[in-house]
Amino acid sequence: MRQTTVETPTGPMILTEQDGAIVRAAWGECDQDDGTPLLRRAAAQLTAYFEDPAEGFDLPLRVEASEFQQKVCAAMLAIPLGETRTYGDLSKELGVPAQAIGQGCGGNPIPVIIPCHRVLGANGLGGFSGEGGVETKVWLLKHERAAGLLI
């Protein structure tokens, strides 16, 4: 696996590439900077997202997890910029309990790029397993101009 660290307003993030796809994003710093073409492209797109979220992402992603986790990640990827869904919305879409959706969001291996922060509780924010917890979730939603949905 190849890795690089990207400085972001929410803290440094490690991007991991394997076999031509981004397989992980996590807060932290790695000791290596492999600088592959895909990692450079992913780092540039992540930096551009933090400058202007409308830039979005166009990267090959691979969720190396259960079929259920892959379905939850696909459902999160389908949430448009500036919009949110509830755990209940995704629960109905996938035909599973809302609690399972919460676990699926928490198991997202590529946060920010796969926007688990756009999934909210029916009566509140819900959780966020990334660095900084719910405060990071709120920051990302405000950055995407979806903060009005929090009120």
N, C-alpha and C positions, 0 to 999 in steps of 0.2 A: 504494500500500500504506500502511496505517495501522499505527502501532506505539505500544507503551507499555513501560515498564520496571517490573518487579515485584521488590521486594527479597525474597530467599529466604535460608534458612540455608545454601544451597550457593552463594550469590553472586547478584548481580542477573541477572535474565533478561529478555530482550526478547521480547515476544509480537508477532507480526505477523498482521494481518488483511488479507484481500483478497476482495472480492466476497462478503462475508457468511460467511466461514469463516476459522478459524485455519489459517494455512499454514506457520508457522514459530515455533519457540521456540528461543532460543539464549542462552547465557550472555554477558552484556555489558550495556552501557547505551546507550540511544539518546538522541539530542538532542531528540527530539520526544515529546510525549505527546498522542496524538490523542483519547484518551478517548471513543471510540465506545461505544455500548451493549454491543456484543459484547466489545470489549477490556476494558471495566469488569467485565463478567461473568466473562471468562476470568481476569482478575487476581484477582478475588474468589475464584474456585474454586481457583486456584493457591495463594493465601494460605491458604485453608481446608485444602487438601491438606497443606500443611506444618504446620498445627496438628493435624490429625487425618486421616491418609491414608484413613480409611474414607469420608470425604466424597466422594472420587472426582470424576470430571469428566463433565459433560453439555454438550458444546460441539460445534458444527459444525466438523469438521476436513476439510481437503482436502490430501492428499499429492500435491504437484505433482512427480511423478517418473515413472519407468518403471512399466510394469504389474507387473514383478517387485517393485520397491520397494514399490508399493502393497500387494501380496499379503503381503510380509514385515511391513509395518506393521499390516495387518489381523490377522495371526497374533499379533503382539505385543499388540495391543489386546484379544485374546481371553484373555490370561493373567490369571486372577483376582488381585486384591489378596492379598498374603501368600503367593503361590505363584510358582514359577519353572519355566522349561523350559530344556532344553539346546539348543544349536545343532543337535545331532543330532535332537532331537524335532521341531523346526521343519523340519529338512531332510527328514525322513520325511513330514511332513504336506504339504509343498509339492513333494516329489519333486525336490529339487535338492541339490547337495553342501553339506555343513555350512559350508565356507569361504564359499560364496555367501551363506549366512544371516548369517555374521559381517560380511560386507561390507554386507548389507542393514541390519543393526542399526546399523553405523557410519554409514550414510547416512540414518538416521532424521531427518527435518527438524523433528520436534516432540517432542524428548526430554522425559521426565517424564510429559507428558500421554499420549504413546504410549510405554509403559513398556519401552524397550529394556534398561533395567537389570535386568529380570526374566529375561533370557536369559543363561545361564551356559555355560561350557565343561563338557565331560563330567568333567574332573578338576580343575576350578578355576573361578575367576571369569570367565575370558575377558576381553575388553577393554571399554573404555568411552571413547567419543570426546568426551564432554562435559567441561566445565570440571572440573578436579581429577582427571580420569581415574578409575582404579579406586577410589580413596578415596571419590569421590562415589557411585559405584555401591554400595559397601558401606554408606555412610551411608543411601542411599535404601532399600536392602533392610532395614537395621535399623529404619529409620523405619516401614516397612511390616510389621514384625514377621516378616519372612521370613529373618532372619539365622540362625536355627537351621538353615536349609537350606545354609548356607555351611560348616558343620562336617563 
